[in-house]
């Protein structure tokens, strides 16, 4: 029986097929981006910037230098977040908790020429269970869910809260994602996705849902 999963209000009827197809179609992304070597979890390096380009970050040389400068200036923000930090544990209702620490770092890594999509693709490499990849497809997909999430936390004063919306899906689908891992039967797909976080699996499924909604 096909495994259904709901992402941003869209039902994906066969999650296993989607993930296996992604693994077959994007092995370079999974090996050179997701599985890129992390020599230091608390330092953003030129290698991280280069790896993000495999995921179409389109970070130019100048933008890469800007990211590295911003990262060096805010090194302590990354260092204070545990490497195993999980978005599921980042409660928006908690002041100065993991949610705020992650949001502060994401904001700090943005500059005049570096916006959220580029910053998030780099930060996902450093904390892959915490930082969702906030590219245009995902933000378009989660637009209404993020607005709904913002209404649940009016004290934060945001029109949209993408992290909160993605976190809600992550927590709702925890058992389904565990079952998805068990159902992946293609040997190559198993090898390529074995070490992906639940958040990254959700990103793959959301990417597919965003393509269908165009």
VEXMAR-691002 format. One record per residue (C-alpha): z, y, x; residue number from 1. Coordinates in Angstrom, 3 decimals. Last residue first. Layout:
BEGIN
{site {Z,Y,X},NUM}
...
END
This chain:
BEGIN
{site {-10.197,25.368,2.970},214}
{site {-7.528,23.176,1.341},213}
{site {-8.711,19.922,2.911},212}
{site {-8.484,21.337,6.421},211}
{site {-4.966,22.598,5.707},210}
{site {-3.870,19.131,4.567},209}
{site {-5.175,17.578,7.796},208}
{site {-3.338,20.158,9.883},207}
{site {-0.220,19.555,7.794},206}
{site {-0.365,15.839,8.615},205}
{site {-0.691,16.565,12.323},204}
{site {2.109,19.127,12.117},203}
{site {4.345,16.645,10.308},202}
{site {3.807,14.192,13.149},201}
{site {4.740,17.006,15.519},200}
{site {7.974,17.693,13.638},199}
{site {8.852,14.006,13.552},198}
{site {8.665,14.087,17.332},197}
{site {5.826,12.425,19.189},196}
{site {6.837,9.710,21.643},195}
{site {5.022,6.806,20.002},194}
{site {1.963,8.854,19.036},193}
{site {-0.491,7.957,21.816},192}
{site {0.668,4.368,22.307},191}
{site {0.743,3.615,18.592},190}
{site {-2.661,5.234,18.104},189}
{site {-4.116,3.034,20.842},188}
{site {-2.619,-0.101,19.291},187}
{site {-3.767,0.676,15.743},186}
{site {-0.972,-0.515,13.459},185}
{site {0.842,2.669,12.495},184}
{site {2.997,1.363,9.641},183}
{site {6.344,1.462,11.435},182}
{site {5.885,5.097,12.470},181}
{site {4.999,5.973,8.888},180}
{site {8.185,4.316,7.646},179}
{site {10.263,6.648,9.817},178}
{site {8.187,9.582,8.566},177}
{site {8.858,8.556,4.975},176}
{site {12.592,8.352,5.640},175}
{site {12.731,11.867,7.122},174}
{site {10.388,13.348,4.517},173}
{site {12.790,15.679,2.704},172}
{site {14.364,16.876,5.939},171}
{site {11.027,17.718,7.546},170}
{site {9.692,19.246,4.345},169}
{site {12.705,21.572,4.122},168}
{site {12.409,22.399,7.803},167}
{site {8.784,23.413,7.280},166}
{site {9.840,25.854,4.556},165}
{site {12.738,27.234,6.598},164}
{site {10.526,27.688,9.654},163}
{site {7.883,29.468,7.618},162}
{site {10.240,32.052,6.174},161}
{site {8.232,34.575,4.185},160}
{site {9.037,38.014,2.805},159}
{site {12.069,38.277,5.072},158}
{site {15.304,40.142,4.331},157}
{site {17.669,37.609,5.851},156}
{site {20.229,38.030,3.061},155}
{site {17.595,36.924,0.557},154}
{site {17.813,33.307,1.816},153}
{site {16.473,31.218,-1.068},152}
{site {13.805,33.842,-1.741},151}
{site {12.565,33.393,1.817},150}
{site {12.008,29.690,1.145},149}
{site {9.783,30.527,-1.829},148}
{site {7.725,32.861,0.332},147}
{site {7.443,30.145,2.979},146}
{site {6.301,27.649,0.351},145}
{site {3.621,30.115,-0.781},144}
{site {2.240,30.646,2.731},143}
{site {2.711,27.096,3.994},142}
{site {-0.985,26.174,4.137},141}
{site {-2.052,29.575,5.449},140}
{site {0.701,29.462,8.060},139}
{site {-0.406,25.978,9.101},138}
{site {-4.065,26.841,9.419},137}
{site {-3.410,30.126,11.208},136}
{site {-1.277,28.552,13.923},135}
{site {2.481,28.201,13.748},134}
{site {3.083,25.096,15.838},133}
{site {6.617,24.157,14.849},132}
{site {9.374,24.763,17.410},131}
{site {12.440,22.524,17.174},130}
{site {11.513,18.889,17.842},129}
{site {9.050,19.751,20.603},128}
{site {11.438,22.028,22.530},127}
{site {9.591,22.925,25.748},126}
{site {6.097,21.925,24.663},125}
{site {6.602,23.505,21.240},124}
{site {7.362,26.765,23.040},123}
{site {3.826,27.042,24.412},122}
{site {2.103,26.415,21.087},121}
{site {4.629,28.705,19.378},120}
{site {3.825,31.651,21.632},119}
{site {0.073,31.355,21.059},118}
{site {0.409,31.158,17.281},117}
{site {3.122,33.856,17.110},116}
{site {1.291,36.659,18.860},115}
{site {0.582,37.460,22.483},114}
{site {-1.376,40.610,23.285},113}
{site {1.245,43.305,22.629},112}
{site {4.095,40.852,23.164},111}
{site {5.570,37.670,21.750},110}
{site {7.897,35.467,23.784},109}
{site {10.979,37.358,22.634},108}
{site {10.183,36.707,18.973},107}
{site {9.972,32.949,19.519},106}
{site {13.194,33.083,21.534},105}
{site {15.048,34.980,18.819},104}
{site {13.770,32.581,16.153},103}
{site {15.041,29.600,18.128},102}
{site {18.470,31.116,18.642},101}
{site {18.610,32.250,15.024},100}
{site {17.874,28.789,13.651},99}
{site {20.233,27.141,16.144},98}
{site {23.188,29.201,14.963},97}
{site {23.822,32.925,15.061},96}
{site {24.468,33.020,11.304},95}
{site {24.175,29.709,9.481},94}
{site {22.239,29.862,6.206},93}
{site {18.963,29.319,8.054},92}
{site {20.221,25.864,9.119},91}
{site {18.539,24.593,12.280},90}
{site {19.506,20.899,12.224},89}
{site {16.160,19.717,10.833},88}
{site {14.500,21.963,13.416},87}
{site {15.839,19.667,16.121},86}
{site {17.285,20.607,19.505},85}
{site {16.787,17.763,22.036},84}
{site {16.234,20.186,24.943},83}
{site {19.439,22.011,24.036},82}
{site {18.898,25.755,23.398},81}
{site {20.905,27.976,25.751},80}
{site {18.313,27.668,28.516},79}
{site {15.529,28.999,26.310},78}
{site {17.318,32.257,25.504},77}
{site {18.610,32.548,29.073},76}
{site {15.091,32.776,30.483},75}
{site {14.361,35.954,28.542},74}
{site {12.799,38.062,31.299},73}
{site {11.181,35.004,32.883},72}
{site {9.659,34.018,29.547},71}
{site {8.317,37.530,28.988},70}
{site {6.690,37.556,32.424},69}
{site {5.249,34.070,31.931},68}
{site {3.884,35.009,28.517},67}
{site {2.298,38.182,29.891},66}
{site {0.670,36.254,32.733},65}
{site {-0.788,33.826,30.228},64}
{site {-2.059,36.707,28.133},63}
{site {-3.849,38.133,31.157},62}
{site {-5.390,34.753,32.000},61}
{site {-6.455,34.281,28.405},60}
{site {-4.575,32.116,25.927},59}
{site {-7.078,30.466,23.627},58}
{site {-4.284,28.345,22.125},57}
{site {-6.915,25.703,21.439},56}
{site {-4.554,22.727,21.694},55}
{site {-5.853,21.992,25.206},54}
{site {-5.084,25.645,25.937},53}
{site {-1.391,24.853,25.473},52}
{site {-1.499,22.659,28.573},51}
{site {-2.556,25.638,30.707},50}
{site {0.360,27.730,29.432},49}
{site {2.744,24.873,30.146},48}
{site {1.293,24.470,33.649},47}
{site {1.812,28.193,34.268},46}
{site {5.486,27.529,33.687},45}
{site {8.116,28.031,31.009},44}
{site {11.476,27.077,32.496},43}
{site {14.341,25.302,30.727},42}
{site {12.797,21.854,30.321},41}
{site {11.886,21.577,33.982},40}
{site {9.397,19.032,35.294},39}
{site {7.801,18.554,31.885},38}
{site {4.617,16.539,32.358},37}
{site {2.088,16.932,29.565},36}
{site {2.395,14.219,26.920},35}
{site {1.848,16.487,23.933},34}
{site {-0.813,18.622,25.586},33}
{site {-2.802,16.512,28.041},32}
{site {-2.299,13.066,26.504},31}
{site {-2.123,13.888,22.798},30}
{site {-4.754,16.613,23.003},29}
{site {-7.116,14.410,25.018},28}
{site {-6.710,11.563,22.527},27}
{site {-7.925,13.829,19.698},26}
{site {-10.292,11.857,17.450},25}
{site {-8.707,8.409,17.776},24}
{site {-5.170,9.798,17.544},23}
{site {-6.116,12.035,14.617},22}
{site {-7.668,9.063,12.792},21}
{site {-4.496,7.040,13.324},20}
{site {-2.395,9.903,11.991},19}
{site {-4.540,10.394,8.889},18}
{site {-4.806,6.662,8.150},17}
{site {-1.039,6.285,8.338},16}
{site {-0.479,9.222,6.001},15}
{site {-2.581,7.734,3.216},14}
{site {-2.310,9.766,0.012},13}
{site {-1.498,13.164,1.471},12}
{site {0.143,15.130,-1.318},11}
{site {0.109,18.896,-1.011},10}
{site {3.287,20.883,-1.790},9}
{site {3.649,22.117,1.764},8}
{site {3.465,18.512,2.971},7}
{site {3.956,15.606,0.589},6}
{site {3.708,12.075,1.928},5}
{site {2.059,8.968,0.520},4}
{site {1.980,5.630,2.342},3}
{site {-0.940,3.446,1.313},2}
{site {0.000,0.000,0.000},1}
END
